Amino acid sequence: MSKKYKIKKKIAVPERSSESKPAQVAGPAKPKTASTLILFDRKTKVFLFILLSVYLLLSSLKIHTSNIANWDLFFGLEKSESVLAGKPRFIRMDEWMISSTGAIGQYNAGMPLKNGSVGELNAPVVWGLPVKDVSTILRPNLWSYFIFDVERAFAFSWNFNIFFFLISTFLLFMLLTKNNFWLSVTGTFFIFFSGGLQWWSYFIGNYMLYLNGLFISFAYLLYNKKRGPMIIAGLVFILSAYGFIFNLYPPFQVPLLYLYLFLFAGFLLQRKNFQIIKEN
């Protein structure tokens, strides 16, 4: 009898090369540190574009919210022809009688470093007036006096405090709320329409504008590693520091500085990633 042999078929399995590796499933990308500070998405860009456009439009049309129209009463006009809406507040005499007229007088005098009409003091430090001096490079709110006629320059300078306050406060809220857009917009206008800012003709907002710039730029200097944002943050920090320090009025500066120091301390404790600061 013949023997039957069972032939076992073997399936050849290709050998795994050293170069072939199992496919890895891509997980969620980790957000970069710089982008997690302030997220410039479409909504944010549109909102900032609207603010800048309104600023340029109103300033170009010489529209502002100064109470300087009260001077018309001194010249016998019962109703000022320059008022488009609202009513100039007579009680804001330190604005329309001193600071606003001081800026216009400084312009008409040729923007000297010292002006006898304001007491022969250093005009840019004591009064924050435009001067023909290299230090004005660090004061973007006064650049318009070197470009436009006095009315349009005044409008650009006045509206600068309003719209760049709105921009900087919005970006600060984006930083503090971890990019909650609508909460940031609401908080920005809530502070802007508060009694303190409106009553003092946005002078408090002027100091807050520069403190916002210091806060945001210093946060980027600490947590950012890219060269471009680092340079921009450095420039904003210098402009903000100069604008805040050399526009002297301690009753506003000192309490606001304490407030922002506590805010920044809370911001650092919230993030808790001190290792990134050490690496930078």
NORBELWO-V435563 format. One record per pair of residues at least 12 apart in sequence whose C-alpha atoms are under 10 Angstrom apart, sorted by the first residue. I is the first residue (numbers start at 1). J is the second residue. If there is no record, write none. Layout:
BEGIN
I;J
I;J
END
This chain:
BEGIN
32;224
32;225
33;220
33;223
33;224
33;225
33;226
33;276
34;219
34;220
34;221
34;222
34;223
34;224
34;225
34;226
34;229
34;230
35;224
36;175
36;178
36;179
36;223
36;224
37;171
37;172
37;174
37;175
37;176
37;177
37;178
37;179
37;216
37;219
37;220
37;223
37;224
38;171
38;172
38;173
38;174
38;175
38;176
38;177
38;178
38;179
38;180
38;216
38;220
39;171
39;174
39;175
39;178
39;179
39;180
39;181
40;171
40;174
40;179
41;179
41;181
43;181
43;182
44;170
44;171
44;174
44;179
44;181
44;182
44;185
47;167
47;170
47;181
47;185
48;163
48;164
48;166
48;167
48;168
48;170
48;171
49;167
51;162
51;163
51;164
51;166
51;167
52;160
52;163
52;164
52;167
53;163
54;159
54;163
55;155
55;156
55;159
55;160
55;162
55;163
55;164
56;155
56;156
56;159
56;160
56;163
57;156
58;152
58;155
58;156
58;159
59;151
59;152
59;153
59;154
59;155
59;156
59;157
59;158
59;159
59;160
60;148
60;151
60;152
60;153
60;155
60;156
61;151
61;152
61;155
61;156
62;150
62;151
62;152
62;153
62;154
62;155
62;156
62;159
63;82
63;83
63;84
63;151
63;152
63;154
63;155
63;156
63;158
63;159
64;83
64;84
64;151
64;152
64;154
64;155
64;156
64;157
64;158
64;159
64;162
65;83
65;84
65;85
65;86
65;87
65;88
65;155
65;158
65;159
65;162
65;201
65;202
66;83
66;88
66;89
66;92
66;95
66;96
66;100
66;154
66;155
66;158
66;159
66;201
66;202
67;83
67;87
67;88
67;89
67;90
67;91
67;92
67;93
67;95
67;96
67;97
67;100
67;201
68;82
68;83
68;88
68;89
68;90
68;92
68;93
68;95
68;96
68;97
68;98
68;99
68;100
68;101
69;81
69;82
69;83
69;87
69;88
69;89
69;90
69;96
70;83
70;87
70;88
70;89
70;90
70;91
70;92
70;93
70;96
70;97
71;88
71;90
71;96
71;97
71;101
73;90
89;199
91;199
92;199
92;200
92;201
94;200
94;201
95;200
95;201
95;203
96;201
98;118
98;127
99;118
99;127
99;128
99;129
100;129
100;154
100;158
102;115
102;117
102;118
102;123
102;127
102;128
102;129
102;130
103;123
103;127
103;128
103;129
103;130
103;131
103;142
103;145
103;150
103;154
103;157
104;129
104;130
104;145
104;150
104;151
104;153
104;154
105;117
105;118
105;129
105;150
106;118
106;123
106;129
106;130
106;131
107;129
107;130
107;131
107;132
107;145
107;146
107;149
107;150
107;153
107;154
108;150
109;131
110;130
110;131
110;132
111;123
111;124
111;129
111;130
111;131
111;132
111;133
111;145
111;146
112;124
112;129
112;130
112;131
112;132
112;133
113;125
113;129
113;130
113;131
113;132
113;133
114;131
115;129
115;131
123;247
124;136
124;139
124;246
124;247
124;248
125;243
125;245
125;246
125;247
125;248
125;249
126;246
126;247
126;248
126;249
127;246
127;247
127;248
127;249
128;141
128;142
128;243
128;246
128;247
128;248
129;142
129;247
130;142
130;143
130;144
130;145
130;146
130;157
131;143
131;145
131;146
132;145
132;146
135;242
136;243
137;239
138;235
138;236
138;238
138;239
138;240
138;241
138;242
138;243
139;239
139;240
139;242
139;243
139;246
140;157
140;160
140;239
140;240
140;243
141;153
141;154
141;156
141;157
141;158
141;159
141;160
141;161
141;164
141;206
141;243
142;154
142;156
142;157
142;158
142;160
143;156
143;157
144;156
144;157
144;160
145;157
158;201
158;202
159;202
160;206
160;209
161;201
161;202
161;203
161;204
161;205
161;206
161;207
161;208
161;209
161;210
162;192
162;197
162;201
162;202
162;203
162;205
162;206
162;209
163;209
164;205
164;206
164;209
164;210
164;212
164;213
165;188
165;192
165;202
165;204
165;205
165;206
165;207
165;208
165;209
165;210
165;211
165;212
165;213
166;185
166;188
166;189
166;191
166;192
166;205
166;209
167;185
167;188
167;209
167;212
167;213
168;188
168;208
168;209
168;210
168;211
168;212
168;213
168;215
168;216
169;184
169;185
169;187
169;188
169;189
169;191
169;192
169;205
169;208
169;209
169;211
169;212
169;213
169;216
170;182
170;183
170;184
170;185
170;186
170;187
170;188
170;189
170;212
171;184
171;185
171;188
171;212
171;213
171;216
172;184
172;188
172;211
172;212
172;213
172;215
172;216
173;185
173;186
173;187
173;188
173;212
173;216
174;187
175;215
175;216
175;219
175;267
176;216
176;263
176;264
176;266
176;267
176;270
176;271
177;267
191;205
192;205
203;252
204;252
204;253
204;256
205;252
206;243
206;244
206;247
207;240
207;243
207;244
207;245
207;247
207;248
207;249
207;252
207;253
207;256
207;257
208;240
208;244
208;252
208;253
208;256
208;257
208;260
209;240
209;243
209;244
210;236
210;237
210;238
210;239
210;240
210;241
210;242
210;243
210;244
210;245
211;237
211;240
211;241
211;243
211;244
211;253
211;256
211;257
211;259
211;260
211;261
212;237
212;240
212;260
213;233
213;236
213;237
213;238
213;239
213;240
213;241
213;244
214;233
214;234
214;236
214;237
214;238
214;239
214;240
214;241
214;244
214;260
215;237
215;240
215;260
215;261
215;263
215;264
215;267
216;233
216;236
216;237
216;264
217;229
217;230
217;231
217;232
217;233
217;234
217;235
217;236
217;237
217;238
217;240
218;230
218;233
218;234
218;236
218;237
218;264
219;233
219;264
219;267
219;268
219;277
220;232
220;233
220;234
221;233
221;234
221;237
221;277
221;280
222;274
222;276
222;277
222;278
222;279
222;280
223;273
223;274
223;275
223;276
223;277
223;278
223;279
223;280
224;276
224;277
224;280
225;276
225;277
225;279
225;280
244;257
END
